[in-house]
Amino acid sequence: MSHNALVLTLLGETLPATLLDRVTALIQRFDLHASAHRWLTDQDAEPAPGHAACLAIELGGQALADGEVNVETLRRDALALGNREDVDVAIQAADEWRGHRRLVCFDMDSTLIKTEVIDELARRHGVGDDVAAVTERAMRGELDFQQSFRARMAKLEGLDEAVLADIAAHLPLMDGLETLMDGLKCYGYRTAIISGGFSYFARHLQQRLGFDEVHANELIINNGRVTGEVREPIVDAAHKARLLEDIAARQGLSPSQTVAVGDGANDLTMLARAGLGIAFRAKPVVREQASQAITTLGLDAVLYLLGHADHARAEH
């Protein structure tokens, strides 16, 4: 594919003809044309709960070649179209890196799992409201991430380690996670958890699903009880981004070969540093700032943004 080309990817439970008409109108408004279409999902399959439809459309045109297309404006308009139609519309450069990503880094809470572990720990310790009040202060800007994290951790002092083990054994996996991990292993990607949550739970996911490495906050436990403290450094937004870069450097990878997936504001720096940053089921402000977003499908839709079709995985 040309360096002067884009790939527009449509993802949803269904992609009706009326949607394709609106997408055509969108790309024509930017003086672009569709040079090729490629279905990444099996179109012969009967739609069912959890069904996915994904179409990748290569875009070109003289305006793009001449640098006259504002890709960020196109991306914003595509996001708005997707919001109206209840689909995801991703815009990527069709460059040499698109098919050569090698490292995928994930946030954990509300990304790999369907819960925020610290909230569950607080609930089980009887301090749920207290922790929620600290979180609210942070959201109002009264506390930064590290301050709010330490304040919430202090509320967990005395929690029995047995509660951690019980929660870890019953972590609710995000939709599509197991399929995604099977696919990433199949294609030889390196995978990492980079989380502002706790390594106790991240290591559990590592053992269960085979992540190559884990970087998260280390709870301090003495005599079977949580002390309310964590080991330095605290994994905040800046540290997440540095970890992504450090892992890539260790593996001899270009930043362009990295992928980051997360849902929160503390993931935005990491998403921006990655060659492909994906906001997954994220709040609107995160979806708007991230280069790509997945809202309508499960985590396995990451494979589509990496260019992998269902039939190719089956044959691999």
BALUMLUM-189716 format. One record per residue: x, y, z of N, C-alpha, C, O in turn; residue in one letter. Coordinates in steps of 0.001 Angstrom, whole numbers, plus 500000, padded with zeros to 6 digits. Example, Ala and Ser with C-alpha at 12.3 -4.5 7.8 and 13.67 -1.06 7.14 Angstrom:
2
513190494310507800512300495500507800513200496700507800514236496681508465A;512850497750507080513670498940507140512900500030507870513409501138508039S;
This chain:
316
500835498815500000500000500000500000500878501246500000501980501248500548M;500385502267499397501141503505499268501278504204500602500434504059501486S;502364504972500738502518505828501905501496506950501865501188507541502900H;500975507247500710499981508302500562498575507718500591497719508071499780N;498359506821501538497069506149501632496669506008503088497502506053503993A;495367505837503288494804505609504612493983504327504578493571503862503515L;493755503770505753492830502654505889491732503088506848491993503470507989V;490499503021506360489327503284507195488728501925507555488374501139506676L;488620501659508855488093500374509311486768500592510024486669501398510949T;485751499862509578484423499904510192484246498666511061484499497548510613L;483813498862512301483598497750513215482251497910513899481917498991514385L;481479496831513936480198496860514623479568495491514607480102494557514009G;478429495372515265477720494088515227477173493835513822477144492695513358E;476741494904513150476331494825511746476776496116511063476949497148511711T;476959496039509744477334497211508948476328497325507799476575496808506709L;475204497994508033474158498061507004474571498903505809475479499730505895P;473887498677504690474201499399503452474064500902503629474821501665503028A;473110501342504445472943502779504658474176503390505312474528504536505030T;474834502625506187476076503102506809477155503266505755477869504269505751L;477284502293504859478312502373503828478078503578502925479033504194502452L;476808503919502683476507505120501901477002506374502622477539507284501990D;476824506420503935477259507589504701478781507663504769479352508753504754R;479430506520504842480897506502504829481418506996503479482381507761503421V;480781506559502405481164507026501071481042508536500967481920509201500417T;479949509077501498479755510528501480480847511234502292481333512296501902A;481226510629503429482268511213504266483590511304503516484225512359503501L;484008510205502895485322510213502244485318511108501002486342511698500656I;484181511205500344484098512094499179484196513551499595484722514382498854Q;483690513857500778483772515232501282485221515669501469485520516863501429R;486124514707501672487544515015501844488329514758500548489555514653500570F;487614514658499431488242514416498128489059513131498106490124513067497491D;488548512112498783489186510805498799488327509806498040487142510044497803L;488936508684497661488175507620497043488622506280497611489751506140498082H;487730505301497562488029503958498043488704503169496939488126502968495871A;489927502721497192490662501970496179490527500459496352490787499702495416S;490121500016497549489950498577497798489118498379499053489148499203499967A;488371497276499089487585496883500251488021495479500668488266494626499815H;488118495241501967488498493907502451487712493590503722487862494262504742R;486881492565503645486165492112504833487122491319505711487791490401505235W;487189491671506996488025490943507943487222489921508735487783489127509489L;485904489947508559485029488976509217484338488126508161484279488490506987T;483819486990508600483142486048507714481731486541507426480877486538508313D;481487486957506218480173487511505878479127486444505608477954486770505423Q;479529485157505579478571484076505392477965483613506706476988482864506721D;478564484073507831478070483646509135476759484355509453476568485524509116A;475868483628510104474592484211510501474811485159511690475482484792512655E;474250486375511625474373487290512775473804486647514037472750486013514004P;474510486819515139474099486243516418474617487156517517475450488023517252A;474136486980518762474693487784519850476212487666519890476764486567519846P;476880488819519974478333488817519944478918488793518548480137488784518380G;478049488783517541478520488772516152479297490050515864478974491114516392H;480309489940515035481109491105514647481143491224513130481152490228512407A;481161492457512676481355492741511258482453493788511151482425494804511845A;483419493532510277484533494462510130484934494562508667485197493555508010C;484976495783508170485356496059506787486471497088506773486339498165507354L;487576496751506104488695497686505945488652498268504530488586497529503547A;488690499599504440488602500290503160489871501112502959490179501990503766I;490602500831501891491788501625501583491362502907500883490557502885499951E;491913504019501344491564505325500807492777505973500143493898505889500645L;492532506613499019493580507348498330492996508570497658491827508907497844G;493827509223496880493368510412496166494475511434496053495402511454496863G;494378512274495057495410513277494823495513514259495977496608514703496323Q;494375514600496573494396515540497693495222514992498850495936515741499518A;495124513684499088495909513050500148497379513049499778498232513364500608L;497681512695498529499071512675498064499712514057498147500911514177498398A;498906515104497935499422516471497972499435517063499374499800518224499560D;499040516271500349499045516744501728497942517722502051498061518506502993G;496861517685501277495786518657501465494654518129502340493683518845502583E;494759516898502815493716516311503657494112516451505120495182515997505527V;493253517075505904493479517175507345492991515865507985491797515680508224N;493936514974508252493578513638508724492921513699510100492034512899510399V;493352514647510942492735514759512264491275515186512166490431514708512924E;490982516082511236489579516469511029488775515291510497487638515070510915T;489363514540509579488703513335509063488423512356510188487344511768510257L;489397512184511068489226511251512181488098511716513107487283510905513546R;488049513011513402486981513525514265485613513338513624484651512958514292R;485535513608512328484257513429511626483859511951511577482680511610511681D;484863511079511418484589509636511406484097509178512778483183508358512866A;484697509702513846484265509364515201482820509807515422482019509071515999L;482492511011514962481128511521515113480135510654514335479039510374514820A;480519510233513133479667509350512334479450508033513066478328507532513139L;480518507483513603480403506226514339479497506346515546478719505436515831G;479587507465516262478722507671517428477252507714517024476389507187517727N;476974508350515877475582508433515420475054507075514967473876506771515149R;475929506261514377475496504998513770475722503778514662475405502653514276E;476276504007515865476562502913516800477535501901516208477353500691516342D;478572502418515551479678501602515053480978502316515416480962503465515859V;482088501636515227483393502273515383483993502503514002483927501633513134D;484576503679513809485222504023512542486653504439512854486878505470513488V;487608503650512417489015503918512688489718504389511419489467503871510330A;490598505374511568491396505884510458492868505666510792493353506157511811I;493582504929509935495011504691510143495791505012508875495273504911507763Q;497030505397509064497924505537507914498245504150507371498514503224508136A;498216504011506067498550502728505429500047502699505145500479502611503996A;500831502775506227502285502793506062502869501410506343502140500452506597D;504201501328506292504842500019506427504708499445507830504880498241508024E;504396500306508832504333499813510199503013499121510505502939498321511437W;501971499416509734500653498886510078500665497363510160500015496789511033R;501379496716509282501434495262509312502613494705510083502876493503510038G;503336495585510803504540495117511490504603495586512940505690495792513479H;503440495755513574503444495991515017503910494700515697503593493605515233R;504658494826516789505173493620517433504915493583518937505027492518519544R;504574494712519556504388494779521010503026495384521306502687496445520783L;502240494708522150500928495220522556500901495326524079501082494333524784V;500672496549524578500648496818526016499236497202526445498566497986525773C;498793496643527567497421496827528029497358497432529426498130497063530311F;496437498357529609495943498684530934495198497444531435494866496564530642D;494934497366532735494259496175533252492809496459533666491881495918533064M;492608497297534681491273497506535220490362498177534200490714499207533626D;489203497595533980488200498060533011488689497967531569488050498495530659S;489815497300531362490314497033530008490444495523529806489764494949528956T;491308494886530577491429493429530507490385492738531363489996491602531093L;489934493435532399488911492880533295487771493885533433487954495084533223I;486595493380533787485392494224533839485172494842535214484035494941535676K;486218495245535851486079495816537188487268496713537480488298496633536811T;487119497576538495488224498333539068488555497648540389487782497726541344E;489695496983540443490014496139541589490042496935542887489576496442543914V;490571498144542867490674498904544116489296499190544698489133499244545916I;488301499374543826486929499590544313486378498326544950485685498389545966D;486685497173544355486225495902544914486916495615546247486278495126547180E;488215495915546343488932495742547609488316496618548692488117496181549825L;488015497871548324487430498794549292486054498318549746485722498396550929A;485256497827548801483922497329549148484019496164550128483273496094551105R;484951495248549851485091494067550708485645494447552093485433493728553070R;486355495582552166486942496027553435486013496980554179486331497445555273H;484854497269553572483887498151554220484208499630554140483700500424554932G;485056500007553177485433501423553042485130501924551629485784502848551144V;484147501320550974483825501691549603483481503160549444483955503816548516G;482650503684550354482255505093550252483441506016550486483563507049549828D;484315505650551418485486506480551696486399506570550480486884507649550139D;486633505434549828487493505408548642486836506166547497487515506878546757V;485516506020547340484801506744546291484912508251546501485004509002545530A;484904508704547757485031510131548050486401510653547632486507511771547126A;487460509850547839488799510246547407488857510316545887489431511248545323V;488260509324545225488220509316543764487517510564543237487964511166542261T;486422510949543880485684512150543463486541513401543621486496514288542769E;487309513484544681488216514635544865489247514690543742489570515764543235R;489754513531543362490731513491542268490093513956540967490716514679540189A;488849513541540730488163513927539495487891515427539463487814516020538387M;487746516050540641487553517503540701488870518253540592488881519484540563R;489985517524540530491287518168540399491912518579541707492913519294541713G;491339518140542831491883518511544132493097517663544504493911518071545332E;493219516491543899494344515593544144494867515096542811494093514841541889L;496203514957542709496731514334541494496678512812541668496273512314542718D;497091512079540623496944510626540656497687510015541830497135509174542539F;498935510425542048499721509804543109499125510101544477499072509221545336Q;498672511348544685498054511681545965496788510873546199496577510332547284Q;495949510795545175494689510074545337494943508580545508494240507906546261S;495952508066544806496264506643544920496725506309546339496275505326546928F;497623507131546884498096506885548253496948506994549264496860506210550208R;496077507976549048494953508168549975494002506982549936493505506546550974A;493745506457548736492860505298548623493521504059549215492867503256549881R;494825503907548966495542502756549509495506502752551029495353501695551642M;495646503932551648495656504009553109494367503464553703494367502930554812A;493265503598552964491972503105553444491925501573553501491067500999554173K;492844500921552800492836499456552740493686498809553828493805497584553873L;494274499613554700495128499060555749494371498012556561493248498243557007E;495008496858556745494420495792557552493610494775556778493149493789557354G;493426494990555482492650494041554669493351492689554641494563492610554443L;492578491632554840493114490271554877493556489845553471492822490040552502D;494748489268553364495268488817552077494357487772551440494350487633550217E;493593487039552237492681486041551693491636486679550790491157486046549848A;491279487930551072490322488640550221490936488877548837490253488744547822V;492228489229548801492909489428547521492889488140546713492608488156545515L;493189487029547368493233485747546666491860485391546104491764484862544996A;490799485675546854489446485361546395489065486225545195488487485727544230D;489384487506545253489083488403544131489878487983542895489343487955541787I;491156487657543091492003487259541960491471486008541279491572485870540060A;490911485108542052490400483850541487489113484041540704488703483155539954A;488474485193540874487180485418540221487162486700539394486108487318539242H;488302487104538862488347488311538038487483488121536788487665487145536060L;486551489031536530485716488903535332486464489394534098486725490589533959P;486805488478533209487580488837532027486733489661531064485530489438530925L;487385490619530398486689491430529408486297490572528210486999489625527856M;485171490913527593484707490206526397485809490163525344486423491184525035D;486054488982524798487011488839523704488464488724524110489331488568523250G;488759488797525422490161488792525852490865487491525493491982487513524977L;490223486361525760490888485084525494491123484879523994492168484369523592E;490156485276523175490342485186521725491474486089521272492282485704520428T;491534487297521833492609488232521488493967487656521833494881487691521009L;494117487128523038495414486602523457495828485412522603497004485270522268M;494870484549522247495191483434521359495707483953520019496670483421519468D;495052485006519497495462485571518214496831486226518279497656486046517383G;497071486987519340498364487663519464499506486654519596500580486850519028L;499272485581520341500292484535520455500511483852519102501642483543518725K;499427483626518390499499482975517084500391483758516128501153483176515356C;500290485086516188501057485934515271502402486383515839503147487101515172Y;502717485969517060504039486244517603504237487616518216505369488093518299G;503163488263518647503308489553519328503818489348520751503534488330521382Y;504566490316521245504910490347522663503816491134523380503348492153522872R;503408490664524557502311491303525269502739491687526679503513490983527326T;502216492823527139502558493300528479501343493956529115500537494592528436A;501226493792530428500263494552531221501020495715531849502023495516532534I;500533496932531612501091498140532232499939498819532956499113499492532339I;499893498635534269498682498996535007498968499860536221499957499671536930S;498068500818536439498082501577537679497399500815538794497279501315539912G;496945499584538489496384498698539500497485497921540198498578498444540416G;497205496692540544498108495956541418498697494725540740497997493985540048F;499990494521540950500688493394540337500152492060540842500223491058540131S;499617492034542059499033490807542611498013490223541634497978489013541411Y;497192491086541059496137490643540149496646490527538713496213489656537958F;497565491411538348498140491342537000498908490046536806498859489450535730A;499620489602537843500358488339537734499391487160537614499688486170536946R;498258487272538253497242486219538100496796486118536645496674485019536105H;496553487261536012496183487254534597497327486733533740497101486027532757L;498546487078534110499709486595533361499769485074533381499980484442532346Q;499583484489534559499631483040534673498469482382533926498619481298533364Q;497331483036533926496139482449533305496151482570531780495694481666531080R;496679483698531261496539483996529838497860484114529084497862484197527856L;498983484123529800500272484076529121500851485403528681501584485445527692G;500550486497529380501215487767529071502717487613529306503144486935530240F;503509488249528447504961488094528553505552488821529748506513488343530352D;504990489971530096505508490692531255504419491545531887503400491857531271E;504675491914533156503710492657533962504416493802534667505490493627535243V;503795494987534615504293496152535344503102496821536003502232497357535317H;503055496796537337501923497360538064502405497716539469503562497484539818A;501513498276540261501868498689541620501933497483542551501084496593542507N;502965497479543394503223496348544281502666496636545668503178497492546390E;501611495911546033501064496029547387502081495524548411502786494547548159L;502154496189549560502989495696550652502082494952551629501121495510552159I;502406493690551852501606492827552725502503492305553843503556491729553571I;502103492498555078502839491991556232501920491124557077500803491518557413N;502413489932557416501647489018558285500230488797557773499270488747558542N;500124488662556421498836488337555833497859489492555759496677489279555488G;498330490731555996497462491898555964498051492985555069499264493198555044R;497180493664554342497596494803553527497988495946554454497254496269555389V;499147496563554200499620497638555074499054499002554698499123499943555489T;498488499116553485498012500421553026499083501204552293498879502369551952G;500223500572552049501321501229551337501662500418550081501318499241549970E;502346501079549138502837500398547933504299500742547733504794501757548222V;504980499869546999506389500119546711506521501159545608505680501242544714R;507572501940545680507887502902544622508505502167543437509092501103543630E;508394502697542211507621503882541864506156503539541626505823502423541229P;505288504514541875503871504344541576503684504440540063504241505328539418I;502907503534539511502690503503538063501573504486537708500389504151537731V;501993505717537378501039506732536948501118506884535433501759506075534763D;500473507910534890500397508061533434501775508184532795502056507537531786A;502631509011533380503964509205532803504786507926532874505522507602531942A;504659507200533981505434505969534137504941504897533163505736504110532650H;503633504866532910503111503917531921503762504152530563504188503205529902K;503837505413530148504424505729528846505896505348528803506378504827527797A;506610505607529897508038505239529936508211503729529859509122503241529190R;507351502993530533507445501531530500507237501001529085507956500102528648L;506263501547528373506049501124526989507314501352526161507736500478525404L;507905502523526313509115502835525548510278501939525964511059501503525119E;510396501663527264511495500825527752511377499390527229512369498784526823D;510153498855527244509956497492526742510313497426525263510996496502524824I;509845498418524492510151498445523061511654498490522835512180497766521990A;512349499341523589513803499468523431514498498144523748515419497741523038A;514063497470524808514660496182525171514472495142524076515328494282523866R;513344495231523383513045494273522329513599494703520972513422494001519976Q;514274495867520932514826496355519677513762496811518698513934496689517485G;512651497340519227511528497751518399511455499267518273511818500001519192L;510987499713517136510672501121516951509395501448517712508529500583517838S;509246502688518231507966503083518846506781502865517910505665502617518366P;507024502956516595505952502753515629505436501328515619504350501067515101S;506200500399516182505796498994516204505019498629517465504708497459517690Q;504705499631518289504027499370519552502542499699519465502117500550518684T;501769499001520290500324499208520412500021499360521901500575498635522727V;499149500298522239498696500453523624497179500471523640496541501064522770A;496606499807524652495151499701524787494784500077526222495325499512527173V;493867501029526376493445501441527706492127502184527667491596502482526598G;491600502484528863490264503098528918490222504429529639489234505153529520D;491274504780530393491179505938531267492094507087530896492976506960530047G;491861508217531556492680509405531296494150509136531607495035509708530971A;494415508256532594495806507963532931496479507061531894497661506743532017N;495720506649530870496306505877529766496655506757528563497341506303527647D;496194507999528555496309508814527346497757509050526921498057509038525727L;498654509264527877500057509490527518500641508244526863501357508343525866T;500343507084527413500803505820526830500198505615525448500897505195524525M;498910505905525292498260505741523989498896506660522957499055506280521797L;499262507876523378499860508837522451501270508429522036501686508706520911A;502011507772522932503389507366522620503433506154521700504392505976520948R;502405505326521756502405504086520973502206504384519490501627505404519117A;502697503475518656502454503611517224500976503522516897500501504156515955G;500238502721517689498790502593517562498202502635518961498403501714519752L;497476503702519266496838503849520572495344503617520442494686504242519610G;494808502723521258493400502330521150492698502562522485493062501967523499I;491690503431522477490837503614523646489753502543523598488994502467522632A;489680501720524636488715500615524641487597500886525635487835501021526835F;486360500965525114485175501218525936485454502340526938485176502217528131R;485995503403526433486485504500527263485454505618527376484477505660526629A;485690506516528318484858507704528448485048508587527214486088508517526560K;484042509427526887484112510243525665485388511054525537485939511149524440P;485880511643526625487077512490526526488289511664526109489169512164525409V;488340510399526536489460509530526167489316509081524712490299509055523972V;488101508730524302487863508341522908488240509474521957488813509234520894R;487919510693522338488184511829521457489678512106521315490129512525520249E;490441511880522366491868512194522324492718511055521772493792511295521219Q;492250509827521915493014508684521400492919508644519880491949509129519299A;493923508068519245493908508013517780492867507031517272492331507216516180S;492564505972518056491572504986517656490716504629518864491120504839520008Q;489534504090518601488657503694519699487831502479519300487396502351518155A;487625501591520268486726500444520100485687500530521207486019500530522392I;484433500601520803483341500719521769482290499635521574481682499174522540T;482074499228520324480942498364519996481243496874520118480319496075520273T;482509496486520053482881495064520055483764494743521255484075495618522064L;484163493475521360485031493051522443486493493334522142486834493893521100G;487356492933523083488789493203522946489409492535521727490410493022521201L;488827491422521269489407490741520115489342491597518854490004491280517866D;488552492680518866488510493593517722489837494312517523490079494873516455A;490706494305518543492062494849518370492756494151517200493522494779516469V;492494492867517022493114492120515921492731492710514570493543492712513645L;491503493212514446491085493823513181491860495110512919492254495377511784Y;492079495907513964492838497144513770494301496847513438495000497685512868L;494754495649513799496101495226513406496117494617512004497174494244511493L;494928494518511383494845494043510004494639492557509844494756492039508733G;494327491836510948494195490384510881492746489965510666491866490343511440H;492501489195509630491155488706509325490870487403510050491792486660510386A;489590487125510294489207485893510967489732484659510238490289483759510866D;489561484613508935489948483424508186491462483217508204491938482082508159H;492216484317508269493684484198508313494134483582509632495076482789509664A;493447483956510742493789483371512032493471481879512035494227481075512580R;492353481522511426491970480105511388492968479278510611493182478104510913A;493588479896509598494519479161508740495946479191509264496788478403508833E;496221480115510208497610480330510639498128479137511441499277479143511884H;
